[in-house]
Amino acid sequence: MWTTTTIIGWLEGLGATVPLKPGTGDTREWDLLDRVGIVTPTAGPGLFLEGAADTSGFQLRIRGAQNNPHDAETTALDADRRILTARTPVLVGSTRLLSVTRAGGRPTSLPSPDTAGRTEFTCTYLTRILEVPS
């Protein structure tokens, strides 16, 4: 299945340069971390190939080091390059990842640093997947 855990494993296999955590459930402990990536599933445009495949999405939010806004930006742009140049199609667990693209433009910063002086960049990606029926 194409779960948040599966997506994180795939991103780690691409050489993610920060620890990746799920953006689902209780995320309060992630609020304390510097240099972290938060992966959250999002909706996509839906089914294609007569319902045999799906397009779902995920958001990758990168938080940089304290008082270093360039850290978040360079980390997010590096992750973006890794995601968009990843080899596809590829089997990820029991899911065939057919392609990946952005839902919009390149990673962009969230409005302002948090109280610890950490900047965050975010980008949403669409994944075309073919899941093996269970």
PyMOL commands that set and color helices and strands:
alter all, ss='L'
color gray80, all
select helices_A, chain A and resi 4-13+28-32+69-84
alter helices_A, ss='H'
color red, helices_A
select strands_A, chain A and resi 20-22+36-48+53-63+90-92+95-102+108-109+120-131
alter strands_A, ss='S'
color yellow, strands_A
deselect
rebuild
show_as cartoon
